[in-house]
Amino acid sequence: MTKKDRYKNFVEYFSKNQPDAETELHYSNPFQLLVAVILSAQCTDKRINQVTPALFERFPTPQALAASNADEVFNYIRSVSYPNNKAKHLVGMAKMLVEVFNGEVPAGIDDLQKMPGVGRKTANVIASVVFDAPAIAVDTHVFRVSNRIGLTTKATTPLAVEKQLTEFLPQETLGTAHHWLILHGRYICLARSPKCEQCPISWFCKYYEQTHTETALLKAEALKLKKVKDQKRKATLNKISKELAKRSVDKDI
């Protein structure tokens, strides 16, 4: 199957079956989404959703967060990964929002990346989700699933994956495709034990084609060889048994 066919099948399947895929992070406005995405780095959305209600209640605006300090913020996010660094990033991000962007989350990816804690992935999430920009964020799920399915080829970095997806996916699907890949990776195409038997897109998945199809053929060939060897071994044992029996009869005579 060609890469073009894989992309076509990918878009057609998910457009029909998950047309409204969206982030599982809970938020009410762009500022809250920005905070949640910064916190979600190397942490689960479930954990972030447990932490953010109290955080948003205490810091409902960029101004409120900017007026705080990392020590106070830490107390609200201590259960997430890397809470010390993230607390500093959140306060720094809020101060820049207030001082540089008048308290409004900027739409440009370059502007977003100027803020502490905001890398290209986070910037792409905000740009696509909030501003409907034709951007696709590449996290660990997107990186893994894209390569497994066969949407990307020899893409060894997140940026390489982003470039290939941006090149081959229809522009209007980029933002939603980000969530298609994340959700598929989160619930089906797991990192260590992908649920290939339950996967609805295994029929055009390169990983499935390479592992399961080849594995099945190899197993069948191995069983065939084993059967032949067993038959030969059985025939040899029968021959030896007959020879021993004949010698025993000759000896008695």
Steps between C-alpha positions, in 0.01 A plus 500: 500500500632843407534790744236687301256215554576488872427870539179466301383206713605675821307818425194316371476267800543761772293765323211255503553343843652784706403820321491707820814375674634756747735538794413322823642786706234704680504875441266795457712754313832531311691594815384189682585278202848650484551426871366147463717419197814627673418279798425198282859456378604146594189465713154353442196709413314323780748628757491852358121506513520409869736788572366788290159569663659631821779669302253682274287603796800657670645649179207574268692752288854560374517802730424289808762242406758766413456655843580170671827311533634154420483382861127567523428347160703193597253420777225461242694288252728293725349172371589560132833418341781753549289734720788732590586586142137520394414735785777736388388471137138577582585815692745612231247428226231701681730797551586506130132474407428806714807706418545419130165375370257707708368193679388330178634169370671578168403316184841479336713191555816712520346728763373206700845344509647815654329416827659278769387139484360533149679286244398429143259223601312720747497791255352280227230372736393854590519621141290215365248458783440866587566675171425219248844543346621228259749359750554157649668441835726196533513337842612147585169348383497684168866416443453129574169443322599692186808287458319176579214557261740600226395862464861603549820356360839517676370784716731488801405832661169667592570776249556246221169335588325838504638591158389174340153510653459863398609417146271202441190564715227726361554837665150516644553172689830586672358615832257210529758248376713594800221374728432195282858389543515581872179317586593201286839483670350545845237226474597260217853544368668481839875545528593160642208275412297638210150350479537394139225239526253773599631764262247611237771630265737204505405426140703799380755514784860446397598374845226237494597402147864454599449327834182301494494395136866405497470339842210289386690385194812426702302305757331298226835427338651404835213260569542351154872443555434356843247259357747386233773454761263306726403273213864437412585435863209260533602316183859471625387367839275245329787388281730463800232316694447254214876448463537427872207262491652317203837470676327360806325234291823408317684466832238264641530279196 
